[in-house]
Amino acid sequence: MKTLKDIRVGDTVSVKKLHGEGAVKRRIMDMGITKGVEVYVRKVAPLGDPVEINVRGYELSLRKADAQMIEVE
């Protein structure tokens, strides 16, 4: 299983599945990260947290813990 946390800077991936439950999963979905959406990894902070991504035309910063819940292909 490959998660958003494992993707290198400059790569574009497609969201396959969201793991996690309740409020956390709802928050990720509210940010526009849903199954089938394209996600471009813009940059990763020097210590690896947070990860900056582009999704649905806007920029977003995600914690590593949240990025790990997003399965991609």
C-alpha positions in Angstrom: 0.0 0.0 0.0 1.4 3.4 -1.0 0.3 6.5 0.9 0.6 10.2 0.1 3.4 10.3 2.7 5.5 8.1 0.5 5.2 10.2 -2.7 8.2 12.2 -3.9 8.1 16.0 -4.6 7.0 16.7 -8.2 4.9 13.5 -8.5 1.1 13.5 -9.3 -0.9 10.6 -8.0 -4.6 9.6 -7.8 -6.4 9.0 -4.5 -7.4 5.4 -4.2 -8.8 5.2 -0.7 -9.1 7.1 2.5 -8.3 5.3 5.8 -9.1 6.6 9.2 -12.5 7.3 10.6 -14.9 9.8 12.0 -13.9 13.4 12.3 -10.4 13.0 10.8 -11.7 11.3 7.6 -14.5 13.9 7.3 -11.9 16.7 7.6 -9.7 15.2 4.9 -12.8 14.9 2.6 -13.9 18.4 3.4 -10.5 19.6 2.1 -11.4 18.2 -1.3 -9.4 15.0 -1.0 -11.7 12.3 -2.2 -11.5 9.0 -4.1 -10.2 9.5 -7.7 -9.0 13.1 -7.3 -5.5 14.0 -8.6 -3.0 15.2 -6.1 0.3 16.9 -7.0 3.0 16.9 -4.3 4.5 20.5 -4.3 7.0 20.3 -1.5 7.9 18.7 1.8 9.1 20.8 4.7 12.8 20.3 5.7 11.9 18.0 8.6 9.3 16.2 6.5 6.2 17.8 8.2 4.0 19.2 6.7 3.6 18.1 3.1 2.4 20.7 0.6 0.1 19.5 -2.1 -2.1 20.9 -4.9 -5.6 19.4 -5.1 -8.5 20.7 -7.2 -6.6 23.9 -8.1 -5.6 25.0 -4.6 -2.7 24.5 -2.3 -2.9 22.6 0.9 -0.6 21.6 3.8 -1.1 18.2 5.4 0.6 16.7 8.4 2.4 13.5 7.9 -0.1 11.7 10.1 -2.9 12.8 7.8 -1.0 12.1 4.6 -0.4 8.5 5.8 -4.2 7.9 5.8 -4.5 8.7 2.1 -3.9 5.7 -0.1 -2.8 6.6 -3.6 -1.8 5.0 -6.9 
